[in-house]
Amino acid sequence: MATKALKGVDEGVWNMFKAQAASRGVDMAEYLGIIVEEAQKQNAREWWNDLLSFIEAHKSSLTDSDVARMKAFRKRFRMRRNPDEIRP
């Protein structure tokens, strides 16, 4: 389905959009697709940055020995639950 018009777009903004598309040598539909892809990439970058900053701010208080004990417990529990199936 092709959209013929965008409602509520300021004429100055529309003219800038057309000029930017022309300066890049693409038609307006292709340029709009480029803009949408870039916005999605930016949103993904922001999401990852938010996640990494959260992880950095909330460091785990588990020590290496705590992690080793949890892995050993998990292994024993899995062996007890299904002794025929041992996974690494």
N, CA, C and O of each residue as an XYZ file, in Angstrom:
352
protein
N       0.847     -1.178      0.000
C       0.000      0.000      0.000
C       0.891      1.238      0.000
O       1.743      1.394      0.875
N       0.701      2.085     -0.943
C       1.502      3.299     -1.068
C       0.766      4.473     -0.435
O      -0.423      4.681     -0.677
N       1.486      5.232      0.374
C       0.914      6.424      0.983
C       1.140      7.593      0.039
O       2.254      7.823     -0.431
N       0.090      8.314     -0.227
C       0.167      9.425     -1.177
C       0.495     10.744     -0.503
O       1.044     11.645     -1.138
N       0.160     10.870      0.797
C       0.370     12.152      1.463
C       0.596     11.924      2.956
O       0.145     10.932      3.527
N       1.292     12.852      3.557
C       1.471     12.874      5.001
C       0.764     14.116      5.524
O       1.030     15.230      5.073
N      -0.128     13.917      6.466
C      -0.901     15.046      6.989
C      -0.153     15.725      8.124
O       0.544     15.076      8.904
N      -0.307     17.032      8.204
C       0.221     17.798      9.313
C       1.714     18.077      9.260
O       2.300     18.452     10.275
N       2.343     17.904      8.111
C       3.775     18.174      7.990
C       3.959     19.628      7.585
O       3.361     20.095      6.616
N       4.791     20.335      8.335
C       5.090     21.726      8.041
C       5.760     21.811      6.665
O       6.585     20.965      6.318
N       5.406     22.822      5.899
C       5.946     22.965      4.543
C       7.461     23.118      4.546
O       8.141     22.588      3.667
N       7.995     23.839      5.529
C       9.442     24.011      5.620
C      10.148     22.689      5.891
O      11.194     22.401      5.309
N       9.568     21.891      6.775
C      10.140     20.577      7.089
C      10.074     19.682      5.856
O      11.027     18.968      5.543
N       8.939     19.728      5.160
C       8.781     18.916      3.958
C       9.815     19.297      2.895
O      10.390     18.426      2.242
N      10.045     20.591      2.727
C      11.028     21.045      1.744
C      12.446     20.615      2.134
O      13.248     20.253      1.273
N      12.751     20.656      3.444
C      14.069     20.185      3.898
C      14.216     18.691      3.635
O      15.282     18.232      3.224
N      13.147     17.931      3.873
C      13.163     16.490      3.634
C      13.433     16.198      2.160
O      14.264     15.351      1.834
N      12.740     16.892      1.284
C      12.948     16.698     -0.160
C      14.360     17.069     -0.562
O      14.988     16.369     -1.356
N      14.868     18.175     -0.014
C      16.222     18.622     -0.348
C      17.270     17.618      0.136
O      18.237     17.344     -0.574
N      17.085     17.068      1.340
C      18.031     16.077      1.859
C      18.016     14.810      1.016
O      19.069     14.235      0.742
N      16.838     14.373      0.603
C      16.745     13.189     -0.245
C      17.447     13.440     -1.575
O      18.179     12.585     -2.072
N      17.218     14.614     -2.143
C      17.841     14.951     -3.429
C      19.358     15.051     -3.290
O      20.091     14.629     -4.185
N      19.831     15.604     -2.180
C      21.281     15.752     -2.007
C      21.965     14.392     -1.849
O      23.148     14.252     -2.159
N      21.234     13.407     -1.374
C      21.789     12.056     -1.241
C      21.575     11.225     -2.507
O      22.086     10.110     -2.615
N      20.834     11.759     -3.444
C      20.621     11.084     -4.717
C      19.645      9.924     -4.650
O      19.737      8.989     -5.445
N      18.695      9.976     -3.694
C      17.686      8.923     -3.569
C      16.307      9.560     -3.630
O      16.147     10.758     -3.393
N      15.301      8.729     -3.957
C      13.958      9.289     -3.948
C      13.456      9.381     -2.500
O      14.059      8.814     -1.589
N      12.367     10.088     -2.306
C      11.897     10.367     -0.945
C      11.467      9.102     -0.208
O      11.659      9.003      1.004
N      10.892      8.139     -0.914
C      10.480      6.897     -0.262
C      11.692      6.143      0.276
O      11.662      5.633      1.396
N      12.748      6.072     -0.514
C      13.961      5.393     -0.085
C      14.606      6.143      1.085
O      15.095      5.526      2.031
N      14.603      7.455      1.013
C      15.190      8.260      2.086
C      14.404      8.087      3.384
O      15.002      8.032      4.458
N      13.087      8.001      3.305
C      12.279      7.770      4.492
C      12.624      6.408      5.104
O      12.687      6.279      6.326
N      12.844      5.406      4.271
C      13.266      4.098      4.763
C      14.602      4.167      5.478
O      14.793      3.511      6.502
N      15.532      4.958      4.947
C      16.841      5.144      5.581
C      16.673      5.788      6.955
O      17.305      5.370      7.925
N      15.823      6.800      7.030
C      15.586      7.494      8.294
C      15.008      6.528      9.331
O      15.421      6.549     10.491
N      14.065      5.690      8.927
C      13.445      4.738      9.852
C      14.473      3.718     10.333
O      14.509      3.400     11.521
N      15.309      3.201      9.432
C      16.349      2.242      9.824
C      17.330      2.856     10.819
O      17.713      2.218     11.800
N      17.729      4.093     10.559
C      18.651      4.775     11.477
C      18.015      4.990     12.852
O      18.688      4.871     13.876
N      16.716      5.306     12.869
C      16.018      5.488     14.149
C      15.973      4.172     14.917
O      16.141      4.167     16.136
N      15.747      3.047     14.218
C      15.730      1.745     14.879
C      17.112      1.406     15.438
O      17.216      0.887     16.550
N      18.168      1.693     14.684
C      19.523      1.436     15.172
C      19.808      2.273     16.409
O      20.398      1.784     17.372
N      19.386      3.542     16.385
C      19.601      4.434     17.526
C      18.863      3.920     18.748
O      19.408      3.936     19.852
N      17.611      3.456     18.565
C      16.846      2.921     19.686
C      17.533      1.686     20.259
O      17.574      1.512     21.477
N      18.073      0.830     19.398
C      18.773     -0.366     19.866
C      20.027      0.025     20.640
O      20.320     -0.559     21.684
N      20.771      1.012     20.134
C      21.973      1.473     20.844
C      21.614      2.029     22.214
O      22.292      1.747     23.202
N      20.546      2.820     22.273
C      20.118      3.388     23.554
C      19.718      2.284     24.522
O      20.042      2.349     25.707
N      19.007      1.260     24.019
C      18.590      0.152     24.866
C      19.806     -0.567     25.437
O      19.863     -0.847     26.635
N      20.793     -0.869     24.566
C      22.000     -1.546     25.037
C      22.765     -0.677     26.026
O      23.264     -1.181     27.032
N      22.862      0.615     25.754
C      23.557      1.510     26.686
C      22.859      1.552     28.038
O      23.520      1.549     29.077
N      21.524      1.590     28.035
C      20.773      1.564     29.286
C      21.019      0.258     30.039
O      21.227      0.266     31.252
N      20.995     -0.855     29.321
C      21.219     -2.152     29.945
C      22.622     -2.242     30.536
O      22.791     -2.680     31.674
N      23.627     -1.830     29.768
C      25.004     -1.906     30.254
C      25.244     -0.977     31.438
O      25.973     -1.332     32.365
N      24.645      0.199     31.416
C      24.817      1.105     32.556
C      24.112      0.549     33.793
O      24.601      0.728     34.909
N      22.974     -0.121     33.616
C      22.295     -0.746     34.746
C      23.159     -1.857     35.338
O      23.304     -1.959     36.556
N      23.731     -2.687     34.469
C      24.584     -3.784     34.929
C      25.803     -3.220     35.648
O      26.206     -3.740     36.688
N      26.380     -2.182     35.109
C      27.558     -1.562     35.731
C      27.208     -0.997     37.109
O      28.009     -1.089     38.040
N      26.029     -0.419     37.239
C      25.628      0.181     38.505
C      25.218     -0.863     39.542
O      25.248     -0.590     40.742
N      24.839     -2.048     39.088
C      24.358     -3.093     40.004
C      25.240     -4.332     39.887
O      24.796     -5.391     39.445
N      26.468     -4.179     40.284
C      27.416     -5.296     40.237
C      26.928     -6.423     41.147
O      26.322     -6.178     42.189
N      27.201     -7.646     40.739
C      26.832     -8.812     41.526
C      27.714     -8.896     42.766
O      28.912     -8.621     42.715
N      27.102     -9.279     43.871
C      27.868     -9.438     45.098
C      28.317    -10.883     45.289
O      28.899    -11.219     46.320
N      28.051    -11.738     44.306
C      28.471    -13.128     44.391
C      29.969    -13.245     44.155
O      30.528    -12.612     43.260
N      30.598    -14.062     44.973
C      32.021    -14.322     44.778
C      32.173    -15.521     43.845
O      31.196    -16.200     43.531
N      33.389    -15.771     43.411
C      33.641    -16.928     42.552
C      33.299    -18.227     43.264
O      32.809    -19.166     42.637
N      33.551    -18.290     44.558
C      33.232    -19.514     45.295
C      31.719    -19.703     45.402
O      31.238    -20.836     45.378
N      30.963    -18.606     45.521
C      29.497    -18.705     45.528
C      28.998    -19.286     44.218
O      28.133    -20.161     44.207
N      29.544    -18.799     43.119
C      29.138    -19.278     41.798
C      29.492    -20.756     41.647
O      28.691    -21.531     41.125
N      30.681    -21.154     42.098
C      31.092    -22.554     42.003
C      30.166    -23.442     42.830
O      29.797    -24.532     42.393
N      29.788    -22.980     44.027
C      28.871    -23.769     44.866
C      27.500    -23.887     44.215
O      26.879    -24.949     44.279
N      27.017    -22.821     43.592
C      25.720    -22.877     42.921
C      25.758    -23.836     41.735
O      24.808    -24.589     41.520
N      26.840    -23.816     40.966
C      26.964    -24.735     39.835
C      27.015    -26.175     40.310
O      26.400    -27.052     39.702
N      27.746    -26.431     41.397
C      27.824    -27.791     41.934
C      26.460    -28.250     42.432
O      26.072    -29.396     42.207
N      25.733    -27.371     43.101
C      24.394    -27.712     43.572
C      23.478    -28.027     42.396
O      22.724    -28.999     42.427
N      23.548    -27.206     41.371
C      22.709    -27.424     40.186
C      23.020    -28.770     39.558
O      22.112    -29.497     39.157
N      24.301    -29.104     39.471
C      24.704    -30.372     38.876
C      24.167    -31.545     39.705
O      23.633    -32.507     39.152
N      24.313    -31.461     41.044
C      23.802    -32.535     41.905
C      22.286    -32.644     41.794
O      21.737    -33.745     41.758
N      21.622    -31.511     41.741
C      20.167    -31.504     41.649
C      19.703    -32.135     40.342
O      18.759    -32.924     40.335
N      20.348    -31.800     39.256
C      19.974    -32.350     37.955
C      20.242    -33.839     37.895
O      19.464    -34.585     37.300
N      21.337    -34.286     38.506
C      21.650    -35.713     38.517
C      20.607    -36.472     39.335
O      20.224    -37.582     38.967
N      20.151    -35.894     40.423
C      19.154    -36.551     41.259
C      17.803    -36.595     40.553
O      17.059    -37.569     40.675
N      17.498    -35.547     39.823
C      16.219    -35.460     39.131
C      16.139    -36.451     37.997
O      15.103    -37.088     37.804
N      17.233    -36.598     37.226
C      17.237    -37.501     36.097
C      18.644    -38.115     35.998
O      19.495    -37.592     35.279
N      18.886    -39.205     36.705
C      20.247    -39.758     36.756
C      20.736    -40.301     35.412
O      21.944    -40.426     35.208
N      19.829    -40.622     34.501
C      20.255    -41.149     33.200
C      20.781    -40.065     32.276
O      21.504    -40.346     31.320
N      20.417    -38.835     32.566
C      20.794    -37.732     31.679
C      21.695    -36.768     32.442
O      21.227    -36.041     33.319
N      22.969    -36.758     32.118
C      23.934    -35.868     32.758
C      24.424    -34.884     31.712
O      25.007    -35.272     30.700
N      24.186    -33.633     31.964
C      24.615    -32.583     31.034
C      25.756    -31.805     31.654
O      25.852    -31.715     32.878
N      26.619    -31.243     30.830
C      27.734    -30.447     31.380
C      27.261    -29.163     32.016
O      28.073    -28.388     32.521
